[in-house]
């Protein structure tokens, strides 16, 4: 099994442009955790404005839009992050948290709701990839990337994904 951190870099919506502007014109506007199983299936885990927390298989990882980094993790950590993500699926999007922690400096979190980088940081912290001192509500996508990079938790260069995985069951 493999674990990846994926960062979206092409704003295509007003919200994406707002994230880019309010994070200092940072390179990344969205983040995902990707788990690749030994049989090649990929599960993309994050929180989105329209659906909240989710696990999906239908993202291509196009390198023109995404930078995807290998995260150094043991199989046991990867299984733990998948189990934890499954337990949190269908929780809402943290509009309150993103407004107060990314647009204003209050670092707020709404219980049971997540914005993308907050959710990813929470999952990575739950398996020891990020320090317990990390506050997920303070993480923008670029801050998450910087933490992972500065602590040597990811490969320095992005990887290129082949065609998207196909999972006939749609479930991890």
Rosetta constraint file for C-alpha pairs under 8 A:
AtomPair CA 1 CA 35 HARMONIC 7.19 0.50
AtomPair CA 1 CA 36 HARMONIC 5.68 0.50
AtomPair CA 1 CA 37 HARMONIC 4.66 0.50
AtomPair CA 1 CA 38 HARMONIC 5.13 0.50
AtomPair CA 1 CA 75 HARMONIC 6.01 0.50
AtomPair CA 1 CA 78 HARMONIC 7.33 0.50
AtomPair CA 2 CA 35 HARMONIC 5.82 0.50
AtomPair CA 2 CA 36 HARMONIC 5.10 0.50
AtomPair CA 2 CA 37 HARMONIC 6.62 0.50
AtomPair CA 2 CA 38 HARMONIC 7.90 0.50
AtomPair CA 2 CA 70 HARMONIC 7.49 0.50
AtomPair CA 2 CA 71 HARMONIC 7.72 0.50
AtomPair CA 2 CA 73 HARMONIC 7.52 0.50
AtomPair CA 2 CA 75 HARMONIC 7.56 0.50
AtomPair CA 2 CA 78 HARMONIC 7.36 0.50
AtomPair CA 3 CA 33 HARMONIC 7.30 0.50
AtomPair CA 3 CA 34 HARMONIC 5.84 0.50
AtomPair CA 3 CA 35 HARMONIC 4.81 0.50
AtomPair CA 3 CA 36 HARMONIC 6.45 0.50
AtomPair CA 3 CA 70 HARMONIC 6.18 0.50
AtomPair CA 3 CA 71 HARMONIC 5.36 0.50
AtomPair CA 3 CA 72 HARMONIC 7.21 0.50
AtomPair CA 3 CA 73 HARMONIC 6.62 0.50
AtomPair CA 3 CA 78 HARMONIC 6.46 0.50
AtomPair CA 4 CA 33 HARMONIC 5.84 0.50
AtomPair CA 4 CA 34 HARMONIC 4.91 0.50
AtomPair CA 4 CA 35 HARMONIC 6.37 0.50
AtomPair CA 4 CA 68 HARMONIC 6.44 0.50
AtomPair CA 4 CA 69 HARMONIC 5.37 0.50
AtomPair CA 4 CA 70 HARMONIC 4.56 0.50
AtomPair CA 4 CA 71 HARMONIC 5.02 0.50
AtomPair CA 5 CA 31 HARMONIC 7.19 0.50
AtomPair CA 5 CA 32 HARMONIC 5.97 0.50
AtomPair CA 5 CA 33 HARMONIC 4.87 0.50
AtomPair CA 5 CA 34 HARMONIC 6.19 0.50
AtomPair CA 5 CA 68 HARMONIC 5.76 0.50
AtomPair CA 5 CA 69 HARMONIC 5.28 0.50
AtomPair CA 5 CA 70 HARMONIC 6.61 0.50
AtomPair CA 5 CA 71 HARMONIC 6.45 0.50
AtomPair CA 6 CA 31 HARMONIC 5.58 0.50
AtomPair CA 6 CA 32 HARMONIC 5.00 0.50
AtomPair CA 6 CA 33 HARMONIC 6.11 0.50
AtomPair CA 6 CA 34 HARMONIC 6.86 0.50
AtomPair CA 6 CA 66 HARMONIC 6.50 0.50
AtomPair CA 6 CA 67 HARMONIC 5.77 0.50
AtomPair CA 6 CA 68 HARMONIC 4.22 0.50
AtomPair CA 6 CA 69 HARMONIC 6.29 0.50
AtomPair CA 7 CA 28 HARMONIC 5.84 0.50
AtomPair CA 7 CA 29 HARMONIC 7.25 0.50
AtomPair CA 7 CA 30 HARMONIC 5.69 0.50
AtomPair CA 7 CA 31 HARMONIC 4.52 0.50
AtomPair CA 7 CA 32 HARMONIC 6.46 0.50
AtomPair CA 7 CA 66 HARMONIC 5.50 0.50
AtomPair CA 7 CA 67 HARMONIC 5.23 0.50
AtomPair CA 7 CA 68 HARMONIC 6.25 0.50
AtomPair CA 7 CA 141 HARMONIC 6.95 0.50
AtomPair CA 7 CA 145 HARMONIC 7.91 0.50
AtomPair CA 8 CA 28 HARMONIC 5.56 0.50
AtomPair CA 8 CA 29 HARMONIC 5.81 0.50
AtomPair CA 8 CA 30 HARMONIC 4.98 0.50
AtomPair CA 8 CA 31 HARMONIC 6.18 0.50
AtomPair CA 8 CA 65 HARMONIC 5.78 0.50
AtomPair CA 8 CA 66 HARMONIC 4.56 0.50
AtomPair CA 8 CA 67 HARMONIC 6.58 0.50
AtomPair CA 9 CA 27 HARMONIC 5.87 0.50
AtomPair CA 9 CA 28 HARMONIC 4.60 0.50
AtomPair CA 9 CA 29 HARMONIC 5.85 0.50
AtomPair CA 9 CA 30 HARMONIC 7.31 0.50
AtomPair CA 9 CA 65 HARMONIC 5.48 0.50
AtomPair CA 9 CA 66 HARMONIC 5.88 0.50
AtomPair CA 9 CA 67 HARMONIC 7.43 0.50
AtomPair CA 10 CA 28 HARMONIC 7.79 0.50
AtomPair CA 10 CA 29 HARMONIC 7.52 0.50
AtomPair CA 10 CA 65 HARMONIC 5.46 0.50
AtomPair CA 10 CA 66 HARMONIC 7.87 0.50
AtomPair CA 11 CA 16 HARMONIC 4.64 0.50
AtomPair CA 11 CA 17 HARMONIC 5.51 0.50
AtomPair CA 11 CA 20 HARMONIC 7.51 0.50
AtomPair CA 11 CA 29 HARMONIC 6.90 0.50
AtomPair CA 12 CA 16 HARMONIC 6.24 0.50
AtomPair CA 12 CA 17 HARMONIC 7.28 0.50
AtomPair CA 13 CA 17 HARMONIC 6.35 0.50
AtomPair CA 14 CA 18 HARMONIC 6.18 0.50
AtomPair CA 15 CA 19 HARMONIC 6.24 0.50
AtomPair CA 16 CA 20 HARMONIC 6.26 0.50
AtomPair CA 16 CA 29 HARMONIC 6.14 0.50
AtomPair CA 17 CA 21 HARMONIC 6.14 0.50
AtomPair CA 18 CA 22 HARMONIC 5.97 0.50
AtomPair CA 19 CA 23 HARMONIC 5.98 0.50
AtomPair CA 19 CA 29 HARMONIC 5.82 0.50
AtomPair CA 20 CA 24 HARMONIC 6.59 0.50
AtomPair CA 20 CA 25 HARMONIC 4.73 0.50
AtomPair CA 20 CA 26 HARMONIC 5.70 0.50
AtomPair CA 20 CA 27 HARMONIC 7.45 0.50
AtomPair CA 20 CA 28 HARMONIC 7.21 0.50
AtomPair CA 20 CA 29 HARMONIC 5.76 0.50
AtomPair CA 21 CA 25 HARMONIC 4.85 0.50
AtomPair CA 21 CA 26 HARMONIC 7.58 0.50
AtomPair CA 22 CA 102 HARMONIC 6.97 0.50
AtomPair CA 22 CA 103 HARMONIC 5.99 0.50
AtomPair CA 23 CA 102 HARMONIC 7.20 0.50
AtomPair CA 23 CA 140 HARMONIC 7.23 0.50
AtomPair CA 23 CA 142 HARMONIC 7.87 0.50
AtomPair CA 26 CA 142 HARMONIC 6.31 0.50
AtomPair CA 27 CA 142 HARMONIC 6.83 0.50
AtomPair CA 28 CA 141 HARMONIC 5.77 0.50
AtomPair CA 28 CA 142 HARMONIC 5.50 0.50
AtomPair CA 29 CA 140 HARMONIC 7.89 0.50
AtomPair CA 29 CA 141 HARMONIC 5.93 0.50
AtomPair CA 29 CA 142 HARMONIC 7.46 0.50
AtomPair CA 30 CA 116 HARMONIC 6.38 0.50
AtomPair CA 30 CA 117 HARMONIC 6.90 0.50
AtomPair CA 30 CA 141 HARMONIC 5.61 0.50
AtomPair CA 31 CA 46 HARMONIC 7.03 0.50
AtomPair CA 31 CA 116 HARMONIC 5.79 0.50
AtomPair CA 31 CA 117 HARMONIC 5.49 0.50
AtomPair CA 31 CA 120 HARMONIC 7.07 0.50
AtomPair CA 31 CA 141 HARMONIC 5.51 0.50
AtomPair CA 32 CA 44 HARMONIC 6.29 0.50
AtomPair CA 32 CA 45 HARMONIC 5.53 0.50
AtomPair CA 32 CA 46 HARMONIC 4.97 0.50
AtomPair CA 32 CA 116 HARMONIC 6.92 0.50
AtomPair CA 32 CA 117 HARMONIC 7.44 0.50
AtomPair CA 32 CA 120 HARMONIC 6.35 0.50
AtomPair CA 33 CA 44 HARMONIC 5.81 0.50
AtomPair CA 33 CA 45 HARMONIC 5.02 0.50
AtomPair CA 33 CA 46 HARMONIC 6.48 0.50
AtomPair CA 33 CA 120 HARMONIC 6.18 0.50
AtomPair CA 34 CA 42 HARMONIC 6.49 0.50
AtomPair CA 34 CA 43 HARMONIC 5.49 0.50
AtomPair CA 34 CA 44 HARMONIC 4.54 0.50
AtomPair CA 34 CA 45 HARMONIC 6.13 0.50
AtomPair CA 35 CA 42 HARMONIC 5.50 0.50
AtomPair CA 35 CA 43 HARMONIC 5.15 0.50
AtomPair CA 35 CA 44 HARMONIC 6.67 0.50
AtomPair CA 35 CA 78 HARMONIC 7.25 0.50
AtomPair CA 35 CA 82 HARMONIC 7.78 0.50
AtomPair CA 36 CA 40 HARMONIC 5.93 0.50
AtomPair CA 36 CA 41 HARMONIC 5.54 0.50
AtomPair CA 36 CA 42 HARMONIC 4.38 0.50
AtomPair CA 36 CA 43 HARMONIC 6.49 0.50
AtomPair CA 37 CA 41 HARMONIC 5.35 0.50
AtomPair CA 37 CA 42 HARMONIC 6.48 0.50
AtomPair CA 40 CA 165 HARMONIC 6.59 0.50
AtomPair CA 41 CA 57 HARMONIC 7.70 0.50
AtomPair CA 41 CA 165 HARMONIC 5.04 0.50
AtomPair CA 41 CA 166 HARMONIC 6.55 0.50
AtomPair CA 41 CA 167 HARMONIC 6.48 0.50
AtomPair CA 42 CA 57 HARMONIC 5.87 0.50
AtomPair CA 42 CA 164 HARMONIC 7.63 0.50
AtomPair CA 42 CA 165 HARMONIC 5.67 0.50
AtomPair CA 43 CA 55 HARMONIC 6.16 0.50
AtomPair CA 43 CA 56 HARMONIC 5.61 0.50
AtomPair CA 43 CA 57 HARMONIC 5.04 0.50
AtomPair CA 43 CA 172 HARMONIC 6.82 0.50
AtomPair CA 44 CA 55 HARMONIC 5.49 0.50
AtomPair CA 44 CA 56 HARMONIC 5.21 0.50
AtomPair CA 44 CA 57 HARMONIC 6.04 0.50
AtomPair CA 44 CA 59 HARMONIC 7.25 0.50
AtomPair CA 45 CA 53 HARMONIC 7.51 0.50
AtomPair CA 45 CA 54 HARMONIC 5.88 0.50
AtomPair CA 45 CA 55 HARMONIC 4.61 0.50
AtomPair CA 45 CA 56 HARMONIC 6.69 0.50
AtomPair CA 45 CA 85 HARMONIC 7.27 0.50
AtomPair CA 45 CA 120 HARMONIC 7.80 0.50
AtomPair CA 46 CA 52 HARMONIC 7.99 0.50
AtomPair CA 46 CA 53 HARMONIC 5.63 0.50
AtomPair CA 46 CA 54 HARMONIC 5.86 0.50
AtomPair CA 46 CA 55 HARMONIC 6.88 0.50
AtomPair CA 46 CA 116 HARMONIC 5.37 0.50
AtomPair CA 46 CA 117 HARMONIC 7.79 0.50
AtomPair CA 46 CA 119 HARMONIC 6.38 0.50
AtomPair CA 46 CA 120 HARMONIC 6.40 0.50
AtomPair CA 47 CA 51 HARMONIC 7.14 0.50
AtomPair CA 47 CA 52 HARMONIC 4.70 0.50
AtomPair CA 47 CA 53 HARMONIC 3.96 0.50
AtomPair CA 47 CA 54 HARMONIC 6.06 0.50
AtomPair CA 47 CA 92 HARMONIC 7.94 0.50
AtomPair CA 47 CA 93 HARMONIC 6.40 0.50
AtomPair CA 47 CA 114 HARMONIC 6.27 0.50
AtomPair CA 47 CA 115 HARMONIC 5.54 0.50
AtomPair CA 47 CA 116 HARMONIC 4.56 0.50
AtomPair CA 47 CA 119 HARMONIC 6.65 0.50
AtomPair CA 48 CA 52 HARMONIC 4.93 0.50
AtomPair CA 48 CA 53 HARMONIC 6.49 0.50
AtomPair CA 48 CA 54 HARMONIC 7.81 0.50
AtomPair CA 48 CA 93 HARMONIC 6.42 0.50
AtomPair CA 48 CA 115 HARMONIC 6.86 0.50
AtomPair CA 48 CA 116 HARMONIC 6.40 0.50
AtomPair CA 49 CA 93 HARMONIC 5.60 0.50
AtomPair CA 49 CA 115 HARMONIC 7.59 0.50
AtomPair CA 50 CA 93 HARMONIC 7.54 0.50
AtomPair CA 51 CA 90 HARMONIC 7.24 0.50
AtomPair CA 51 CA 92 HARMONIC 6.87 0.50
AtomPair CA 51 CA 93 HARMONIC 7.03 0.50
AtomPair CA 52 CA 89 HARMONIC 7.88 0.50
AtomPair CA 52 CA 90 HARMONIC 5.92 0.50
AtomPair CA 52 CA 91 HARMONIC 5.55 0.50
AtomPair CA 52 CA 92 HARMONIC 4.19 0.50
AtomPair CA 52 CA 93 HARMONIC 4.27 0.50
AtomPair CA 52 CA 94 HARMONIC 7.90 0.50
AtomPair CA 52 CA 113 HARMONIC 7.36 0.50
AtomPair CA 52 CA 114 HARMONIC 7.00 0.50
AtomPair CA 52 CA 115 HARMONIC 7.68 0.50
AtomPair CA 53 CA 88 HARMONIC 6.90 0.50
AtomPair CA 53 CA 89 HARMONIC 5.02 0.50
AtomPair CA 53 CA 90 HARMONIC 5.08 0.50
AtomPair CA 53 CA 91 HARMONIC 5.33 0.50
AtomPair CA 53 CA 92 HARMONIC 6.38 0.50
AtomPair CA 53 CA 93 HARMONIC 6.97 0.50
AtomPair CA 53 CA 113 HARMONIC 8.00 0.50
AtomPair CA 53 CA 114 HARMONIC 7.01 0.50
AtomPair CA 53 CA 119 HARMONIC 7.91 0.50
AtomPair CA 54 CA 89 HARMONIC 5.07 0.50
AtomPair CA 54 CA 90 HARMONIC 6.01 0.50
AtomPair CA 55 CA 85 HARMONIC 7.81 0.50
AtomPair CA 55 CA 86 HARMONIC 7.61 0.50
AtomPair CA 55 CA 89 HARMONIC 7.11 0.50
AtomPair CA 56 CA 170 HARMONIC 7.32 0.50
AtomPair CA 56 CA 171 HARMONIC 7.85 0.50
AtomPair CA 57 CA 164 HARMONIC 7.70 0.50
AtomPair CA 57 CA 165 HARMONIC 6.67 0.50
AtomPair CA 57 CA 166 HARMONIC 6.94 0.50
AtomPair CA 57 CA 167 HARMONIC 6.88 0.50
AtomPair CA 57 CA 170 HARMONIC 6.73 0.50
AtomPair CA 58 CA 164 HARMONIC 6.75 0.50
AtomPair CA 58 CA 165 HARMONIC 7.43 0.50
AtomPair CA 58 CA 166 HARMONIC 7.61 0.50
AtomPair CA 59 CA 164 HARMONIC 6.45 0.50
AtomPair CA 60 CA 161 HARMONIC 7.72 0.50
AtomPair CA 60 CA 163 HARMONIC 6.36 0.50
AtomPair CA 60 CA 164 HARMONIC 4.64 0.50
AtomPair CA 60 CA 165 HARMONIC 7.94 0.50
AtomPair CA 61 CA 65 HARMONIC 7.28 0.50
AtomPair CA 61 CA 66 HARMONIC 5.76 0.50
AtomPair CA 61 CA 67 HARMONIC 7.99 0.50
AtomPair CA 61 CA 68 HARMONIC 7.57 0.50
AtomPair CA 61 CA 160 HARMONIC 7.82 0.50
AtomPair CA 61 CA 161 HARMONIC 6.15 0.50
AtomPair CA 61 CA 164 HARMONIC 7.32 0.50
AtomPair CA 62 CA 66 HARMONIC 5.85 0.50
AtomPair CA 62 CA 160 HARMONIC 7.97 0.50
AtomPair CA 62 CA 161 HARMONIC 7.39 0.50
AtomPair CA 63 CA 67 HARMONIC 6.14 0.50
AtomPair CA 63 CA 68 HARMONIC 7.94 0.50
AtomPair CA 63 CA 160 HARMONIC 6.40 0.50
AtomPair CA 63 CA 161 HARMONIC 7.73 0.50
AtomPair CA 67 CA 158 HARMONIC 5.55 0.50
AtomPair CA 67 CA 159 HARMONIC 7.42 0.50
AtomPair CA 68 CA 158 HARMONIC 4.98 0.50
AtomPair CA 68 CA 159 HARMONIC 5.62 0.50
AtomPair CA 68 CA 160 HARMONIC 7.17 0.50
AtomPair CA 69 CA 154 HARMONIC 5.98 0.50
AtomPair CA 69 CA 155 HARMONIC 5.95 0.50
AtomPair CA 69 CA 156 HARMONIC 7.54 0.50
AtomPair CA 69 CA 157 HARMONIC 6.76 0.50
AtomPair CA 69 CA 158 HARMONIC 4.67 0.50
AtomPair CA 69 CA 159 HARMONIC 5.89 0.50
AtomPair CA 70 CA 154 HARMONIC 5.42 0.50
AtomPair CA 70 CA 155 HARMONIC 5.52 0.50
AtomPair CA 70 CA 158 HARMONIC 7.34 0.50
AtomPair CA 70 CA 159 HARMONIC 7.09 0.50
AtomPair CA 71 CA 153 HARMONIC 5.72 0.50
AtomPair CA 71 CA 154 HARMONIC 4.44 0.50
AtomPair CA 71 CA 155 HARMONIC 6.79 0.50
AtomPair CA 72 CA 153 HARMONIC 5.64 0.50
AtomPair CA 72 CA 154 HARMONIC 6.03 0.50
AtomPair CA 72 CA 155 HARMONIC 7.90 0.50
AtomPair CA 73 CA 77 HARMONIC 6.05 0.50
AtomPair CA 73 CA 78 HARMONIC 6.62 0.50
AtomPair CA 73 CA 129 HARMONIC 7.62 0.50
AtomPair CA 74 CA 78 HARMONIC 6.41 0.50
AtomPair CA 75 CA 79 HARMONIC 6.13 0.50
AtomPair CA 76 CA 80 HARMONIC 6.16 0.50
AtomPair CA 77 CA 81 HARMONIC 6.18 0.50
AtomPair CA 77 CA 127 HARMONIC 5.65 0.50
AtomPair CA 78 CA 82 HARMONIC 6.26 0.50
AtomPair CA 79 CA 83 HARMONIC 6.20 0.50
AtomPair CA 80 CA 84 HARMONIC 6.08 0.50
AtomPair CA 80 CA 127 HARMONIC 6.87 0.50
AtomPair CA 81 CA 85 HARMONIC 6.00 0.50
AtomPair CA 81 CA 123 HARMONIC 5.99 0.50
AtomPair CA 81 CA 124 HARMONIC 7.28 0.50
AtomPair CA 81 CA 126 HARMONIC 7.32 0.50
AtomPair CA 81 CA 127 HARMONIC 6.56 0.50
AtomPair CA 82 CA 86 HARMONIC 6.12 0.50
AtomPair CA 83 CA 87 HARMONIC 6.38 0.50
AtomPair CA 84 CA 88 HARMONIC 6.57 0.50
AtomPair CA 84 CA 123 HARMONIC 7.22 0.50
AtomPair CA 85 CA 89 HARMONIC 6.20 0.50
AtomPair CA 85 CA 123 HARMONIC 7.11 0.50
AtomPair CA 91 CA 112 HARMONIC 5.87 0.50
AtomPair CA 91 CA 113 HARMONIC 5.58 0.50
AtomPair CA 91 CA 114 HARMONIC 7.39 0.50
AtomPair CA 92 CA 112 HARMONIC 6.85 0.50
AtomPair CA 92 CA 113 HARMONIC 4.65 0.50
AtomPair CA 92 CA 114 HARMONIC 6.51 0.50
AtomPair CA 93 CA 113 HARMONIC 5.14 0.50
AtomPair CA 93 CA 114 HARMONIC 5.01 0.50
AtomPair CA 93 CA 115 HARMONIC 5.57 0.50
AtomPair CA 94 CA 98 HARMONIC 6.15 0.50
AtomPair CA 94 CA 109 HARMONIC 7.26 0.50
AtomPair CA 94 CA 110 HARMONIC 6.15 0.50
AtomPair CA 94 CA 113 HARMONIC 4.59 0.50
AtomPair CA 94 CA 114 HARMONIC 4.42 0.50
AtomPair CA 94 CA 115 HARMONIC 5.10 0.50
AtomPair CA 95 CA 99 HARMONIC 6.12 0.50
AtomPair CA 95 CA 115 HARMONIC 7.27 0.50
AtomPair CA 96 CA 100 HARMONIC 6.13 0.50
AtomPair CA 96 CA 108 HARMONIC 7.47 0.50
AtomPair CA 96 CA 109 HARMONIC 7.26 0.50
AtomPair CA 96 CA 110 HARMONIC 6.62 0.50
AtomPair CA 97 CA 101 HARMONIC 5.62 0.50
AtomPair CA 97 CA 102 HARMONIC 7.77 0.50
AtomPair CA 97 CA 107 HARMONIC 7.13 0.50
AtomPair CA 97 CA 108 HARMONIC 4.93 0.50
AtomPair CA 97 CA 109 HARMONIC 4.66 0.50
AtomPair CA 97 CA 110 HARMONIC 5.94 0.50
AtomPair CA 97 CA 114 HARMONIC 7.58 0.50
AtomPair CA 97 CA 115 HARMONIC 7.39 0.50
AtomPair CA 97 CA 137 HARMONIC 6.91 0.50
AtomPair CA 98 CA 102 HARMONIC 5.26 0.50
AtomPair CA 98 CA 103 HARMONIC 7.02 0.50
AtomPair CA 98 CA 108 HARMONIC 7.79 0.50
AtomPair CA 98 CA 115 HARMONIC 6.36 0.50
AtomPair CA 98 CA 137 HARMONIC 7.87 0.50
AtomPair CA 99 CA 103 HARMONIC 5.11 0.50
AtomPair CA 99 CA 104 HARMONIC 6.45 0.50
AtomPair CA 100 CA 104 HARMONIC 4.81 0.50
AtomPair CA 100 CA 105 HARMONIC 6.40 0.50
AtomPair CA 100 CA 106 HARMONIC 5.35 0.50
AtomPair CA 100 CA 107 HARMONIC 6.14 0.50
AtomPair CA 100 CA 108 HARMONIC 5.74 0.50
AtomPair CA 101 CA 105 HARMONIC 5.36 0.50
AtomPair CA 101 CA 106 HARMONIC 5.17 0.50
AtomPair CA 101 CA 107 HARMONIC 3.97 0.50
AtomPair CA 101 CA 108 HARMONIC 5.48 0.50
AtomPair CA 101 CA 109 HARMONIC 7.91 0.50
AtomPair CA 101 CA 137 HARMONIC 6.51 0.50
AtomPair CA 101 CA 138 HARMONIC 6.01 0.50
AtomPair CA 102 CA 107 HARMONIC 7.47 0.50
AtomPair CA 102 CA 138 HARMONIC 7.32 0.50
AtomPair CA 102 CA 140 HARMONIC 6.92 0.50
AtomPair CA 107 CA 137 HARMONIC 5.63 0.50
AtomPair CA 107 CA 138 HARMONIC 5.32 0.50
AtomPair CA 108 CA 137 HARMONIC 6.16 0.50
AtomPair CA 108 CA 138 HARMONIC 7.90 0.50
AtomPair CA 109 CA 113 HARMONIC 7.67 0.50
AtomPair CA 109 CA 114 HARMONIC 7.68 0.50
AtomPair CA 109 CA 137 HARMONIC 5.72 0.50
AtomPair CA 110 CA 114 HARMONIC 7.36 0.50
AtomPair CA 114 CA 118 HARMONIC 6.07 0.50
AtomPair CA 114 CA 119 HARMONIC 5.47 0.50
AtomPair CA 115 CA 119 HARMONIC 6.08 0.50
AtomPair CA 116 CA 120 HARMONIC 6.27 0.50
AtomPair CA 116 CA 141 HARMONIC 7.72 0.50
AtomPair CA 117 CA 121 HARMONIC 5.92 0.50
AtomPair CA 117 CA 136 HARMONIC 7.40 0.50
AtomPair CA 117 CA 139 HARMONIC 5.78 0.50
AtomPair CA 117 CA 140 HARMONIC 5.55 0.50
AtomPair CA 117 CA 141 HARMONIC 5.19 0.50
AtomPair CA 117 CA 144 HARMONIC 6.71 0.50
AtomPair CA 118 CA 122 HARMONIC 6.06 0.50
AtomPair CA 118 CA 136 HARMONIC 4.57 0.50
AtomPair CA 118 CA 137 HARMONIC 5.13 0.50
AtomPair CA 118 CA 138 HARMONIC 7.22 0.50
AtomPair CA 118 CA 139 HARMONIC 5.66 0.50
AtomPair CA 118 CA 140 HARMONIC 7.28 0.50
AtomPair CA 119 CA 123 HARMONIC 6.22 0.50
AtomPair CA 119 CA 136 HARMONIC 7.09 0.50
AtomPair CA 120 CA 124 HARMONIC 6.17 0.50
AtomPair CA 120 CA 136 HARMONIC 7.96 0.50
AtomPair CA 121 CA 125 HARMONIC 5.91 0.50
AtomPair CA 121 CA 130 HARMONIC 7.25 0.50
AtomPair CA 121 CA 136 HARMONIC 5.11 0.50
AtomPair CA 121 CA 139 HARMONIC 7.07 0.50
AtomPair CA 121 CA 144 HARMONIC 6.75 0.50
AtomPair CA 122 CA 126 HARMONIC 6.10 0.50
AtomPair CA 122 CA 136 HARMONIC 5.46 0.50
AtomPair CA 123 CA 127 HARMONIC 6.86 0.50
AtomPair CA 124 CA 128 HARMONIC 6.46 0.50
AtomPair CA 124 CA 129 HARMONIC 5.20 0.50
AtomPair CA 124 CA 130 HARMONIC 5.72 0.50
AtomPair CA 125 CA 129 HARMONIC 5.57 0.50
AtomPair CA 125 CA 130 HARMONIC 4.39 0.50
AtomPair CA 125 CA 131 HARMONIC 6.10 0.50
AtomPair CA 125 CA 132 HARMONIC 6.25 0.50
AtomPair CA 125 CA 134 HARMONIC 7.47 0.50
AtomPair CA 126 CA 130 HARMONIC 7.90 0.50
AtomPair CA 128 CA 132 HARMONIC 7.50 0.50
AtomPair CA 129 CA 153 HARMONIC 6.89 0.50
AtomPair CA 130 CA 134 HARMONIC 6.67 0.50
AtomPair CA 130 CA 147 HARMONIC 7.79 0.50
AtomPair CA 130 CA 148 HARMONIC 7.46 0.50
AtomPair CA 135 CA 139 HARMONIC 7.20 0.50
AtomPair CA 139 CA 143 HARMONIC 5.47 0.50
AtomPair CA 139 CA 144 HARMONIC 5.70 0.50
AtomPair CA 140 CA 144 HARMONIC 6.17 0.50
AtomPair CA 141 CA 145 HARMONIC 6.29 0.50
AtomPair CA 142 CA 146 HARMONIC 6.14 0.50
AtomPair CA 143 CA 147 HARMONIC 6.16 0.50
AtomPair CA 144 CA 148 HARMONIC 6.25 0.50
AtomPair CA 145 CA 149 HARMONIC 6.01 0.50
AtomPair CA 146 CA 150 HARMONIC 5.81 0.50
AtomPair CA 147 CA 151 HARMONIC 6.19 0.50
AtomPair CA 148 CA 152 HARMONIC 6.27 0.50
AtomPair CA 148 CA 153 HARMONIC 5.03 0.50
AtomPair CA 148 CA 154 HARMONIC 5.93 0.50
AtomPair CA 149 CA 153 HARMONIC 6.08 0.50
AtomPair CA 149 CA 154 HARMONIC 5.76 0.50
AtomPair CA 149 CA 155 HARMONIC 7.64 0.50
AtomPair CA 149 CA 156 HARMONIC 6.91 0.50
AtomPair CA 167 CA 171 HARMONIC 7.32 0.50
